[in-house]
Amino acid sequence: MAEPMQLLIHSAKQVVQITTEKEQVLAGNQMKNIKLLNSKPEDGLSIVVDKKGSIVAVGFDSEINQKFRNTTFERRIDASDLCVLPGFIDAHTHPVWAGDRVHEFRMKLAGASYFDIHNAGGGIHLTVEHTKRATEEELFFSLRDRLLRMLRSGTTVVECKSGYGLSTETEMKLLRVLERAKRELTFVDISITYCGAHAIPKEMSEDSATKMILEEQLPEVSRAIRLGELSVDSIDVFCEKDVFGVENSRKILLAGKTMGLRTNFHADEIHAIGGSEMGAEIKADVISHLEKVSDETINTMAKNGCIGVMLPTTAYVLKLEAPPVRKLIEAGVPIALGSDFNPNAFCLSMPVVMHLACILFRMSLEEALVASTLNAAASLGISDTHGSIEVGKKADFVLVDVPTWEHLIYQFGEHDHLIQMVIKNGSVSYDKSGATK
């Protein structure tokens, strides 16, 4: 008898593999050339998953049935009339905070800018005040609820930032909440990003805030990592006019890099102050936003392998000029997508993000999907194990009731209706019929 397996998905009509060549990231024209398996009239498609939650085989039912004829499966899923896609990866979120900012949405509709609200004591500072008063338990359960809603939209991996603490005490509280979620929640993988440099505390100057981060917060984060209390993956800075300037951002990012953290930061969102140039120069792993990136920097990013994370919800909500995504892609910069979920841009759905990216940024359907799977995985340094349906990778799948996979993006806002099941590491984490972990 062959070794038992955890899962057999069979009779699917389409499997969107993304790539079958073990590529770690796709750029340029490669982002349009995704790998698809389509069923035949009398032969559906199967995926086999082992007990470790890894993909063992992908192919036609007839081939899989023959190869695994003596194998027992803990669970079999009939995917007749369904398309199977890789689990979505949200490459940029701010999911731990308390309160809301719905009144600021009203202000924006009346013409107030991001910095009008910020300078009036709103924005990040308002959320920091609410978050400081919240307990770790309250923050954990609100985070869990948000992640469950992401799951139901097909997201199986989330990059999660701190940043609504600013003080060392509250930043560490947020990182502990994220660490608890990373360890306890089985329906999602979490990549933790320390973002203490999200805004300047009201009582500090930029230089004093930078000093506090370098001499107080980062040593505390480093201590917690060393003791095994935290598993932080990346460091982020909001490099922007009237927030953290280029040189202080450089100091913070390089200090994080020395600690072994990936550099993954905000730059050139509202003003062109040279943040992306600095990021390209230090060979940052990831730069987000890039609405104001220059042509010269685009070429440097491509040369140095920087990944650009595009955030269409933010551009939409703040009515910003769209980043030059077509120029970035044509220059060979790998593009990933994130929801930028936060109190200012409240979106938990990667299918909505993909739709907006196609409309606002002129991305193709294929580019948007690659940016939400393999390239998003690459932005987190995990594309060797996530982001495509290939043998050896984690069994993270979204099963969708659509004629072809494109409908999940085309049918704007219909993901709740279309997504039937989400599988994480070979286990069903969400079943529209009612079984949700």
Protein Blocks (a to p, Z undefined) as FASTA:
>chain_A
ZZddfbdcehiabdcehpanhpabdehjllmmccdddddfklccdddddfkopafbdcdf
klmmmmmmmbccfbdcdfehiacddddddfbdcfbcgdjdklmmmmmmnopafklmmmno
pajllmmmmmmmpcfklmmmmmmmmmmmmmmnopabdcddehinopamlmmmmmmmmmmm
mmmmmkbccdddddfklbccfkbcfklmmmmmmmmmmmmmmmmmmnopaccfbdcdddde
hiacfklmmmmmmmmmmnopacdddehklbcghlmmmmmmnopabdghjlmccfklmmmm
mmnopacdddfklmmmnopacdffklmmmnopacdddekiafklgcfbfklmmmmmmmmn
opafklmmmmmmmmmmmmnopammgoiacehiacdddddddfblklmmmmgoilmmmmmb
dceehiafbdfklpaZZ
